[in-house]
Amino acid sequence: MPTAGWWEALWPDPAAVLALAGLKHGTDVIDLCSGDGWFTLQIAKIANRVIAIDIDSALLEVARHRLTEGGITNCEFIAGDAYQLGMLTSRSADFVFMANAFHGVPDRPRLASAVRAALKPKGLFAIVNWHQRPREETTILGEPRGPRTDLRLSPKQTVSDVESGNLKLLQLVEIPPYHYGAIFQRQ
Ligand SMILES: C[S@@+](CC[C@H](N)C(=O)[O-])C[C@H]1O[C@@H](n2cnc3c(N)ncnc32)[C@H](O)[C@@H]1O
């Protein structure tokens, strides 16, 4: 998880990113690999209910603190591995959001299958990824930021991996300056 400062500079308006990703009011959402809750807080303001899942319980505690400070009461925090999504949640979701984490998943079709199983019919899986640009070019506050160049995924690779998990691409969106969103639907 990045240190504070440049993350906020990169994502000054997380609610706008969520709107681009297709988040709708009143839905049941899973924020997968939620980190310190920068997006979770905004999701909770829009959603009916949110489950924030991350493998790092210390980051979940930061998220819990952030949401408590924000007066949020509709979010549950679960420490666990994203592959085990089905065992971590008992209710299916309308929308699974995964930002800045898909590139780090070793078996992406497996993860996509786990997400599919956690979605309601017609539910959405929205991935926000760094564009496949050299890391030296993605500067924030004067420094190169983001994952190593060789870890970054093209939209084509992302679509192929997720569709292997039996979800269908609905839309690709640009999220300036350095990201794109890929939105998939359970048929
Ligand atoms: C770069 S952070 C992104 C956090 C958040 N989504 C955001 O964009 O602000 C990546 C997160 O993925 C989590 N993560 C990595 N592997 C995971 C796994 N196997 N299961 C669940 N979370 C994982 C890390 O702990 C970290 O919080």
The ligand as an SDF file (V2000), in Angstrom:
LIG
                    3D

 27 29  0  0  0  0  0  0  0  0999 V2000
   -1.9880   -0.9320   -3.9270 C   0  0  0  0  0  0  0  0  0  0  0  0
   -3.0820   -1.4810   -2.6750 S   0  0  0  0  0  0  0  0  0  0  0  0
   -4.6240   -0.8630   -3.2900 C   0  0  0  0  0  0  0  0  0  0  0  0
   -5.6250   -0.5680   -2.1930 C   0  0  0  0  0  0  0  0  0  0  0  0
   -6.9500    0.0240   -2.6500 C   0  0  0  0  0  0  0  0  0  0  0  0
   -7.6730   -0.8690   -3.5310 N   0  0  0  0  0  0  0  0  0  0  0  0
   -6.7530    1.3800   -3.3130 C   0  0  0  0  0  0  0  0  0  0  0  0
   -6.7280    1.4210   -4.5560 O   0  0  0  0  0  0  0  0  0  0  0  0
   -6.6060    2.3860   -2.6090 O   0  0  0  0  0  0  0  0  0  0  0  0
   -3.2190   -3.2390   -2.9530 C   0  0  0  0  0  0  0  0  0  0  0  0
   -3.9170   -3.9800   -1.8220 C   0  0  0  0  0  0  0  0  0  0  0  0
   -4.1200   -5.3390   -2.1810 O   0  0  0  0  0  0  0  0  0  0  0  0
   -4.0160   -6.1180   -0.9910 C   0  0  0  0  0  0  0  0  0  0  0  0
   -3.7890   -7.5160   -1.3600 N   0  0  0  0  0  0  0  0  0  0  0  0
   -2.7070   -8.0470   -1.9610 C   0  0  0  0  0  0  0  0  0  0  0  0
   -2.8680   -9.3720   -2.1450 N   0  0  0  0  0  0  0  0  0  0  0  0
   -4.0760   -9.7000   -1.6420 C   0  0  0  0  0  0  0  0  0  0  0  0
   -4.8150  -10.9170   -1.5490 C   0  0  0  0  0  0  0  0  0  0  0  0
   -4.3090  -12.0700   -1.9960 N   0  0  0  0  0  0  0  0  0  0  0  0
   -6.0260  -10.8870   -0.9860 N   0  0  0  0  0  0  0  0  0  0  0  0
   -6.5460   -9.7180   -0.5120 C   0  0  0  0  0  0  0  0  0  0  0  0
   -5.8930   -8.5320   -0.5670 N   0  0  0  0  0  0  0  0  0  0  0  0
   -4.6750   -8.5270   -1.1300 C   0  0  0  0  0  0  0  0  0  0  0  0
   -2.8510   -5.4680   -0.2630 C   0  0  0  0  0  0  0  0  0  0  0  0
   -2.8180   -5.8160    1.1040 O   0  0  0  0  0  0  0  0  0  0  0  0
   -3.1270   -3.9910   -0.5230 C   0  0  0  0  0  0  0  0  0  0  0  0
   -3.8990   -3.4270    0.4860 O   0  0  0  0  0  0  0  0  0  0  0  0
  1  2  1  0
  2  3  1  0
  2 10  1  0
  3  4  1  0
  4  5  1  0
  5  6  1  0
  5  7  1  0
  7  8  2  0
  7  9  1  0
 10 11  1  0
 11 12  1  0
 11 26  1  0
 12 13  1  0
 13 14  1  0
 13 24  1  0
 14 15  1  0
 14 23  1  0
 15 16  2  0
 16 17  1  0
 17 18  1  0
 17 23  2  0
 18 19  1  0
 18 20  2  0
 20 21  1  0
 21 22  2  0
 22 23  1  0
 24 25  1  0
 24 26  1  0
 26 27  1  0
M  CHG  2   2   1   9  -1
M  END
$$$$
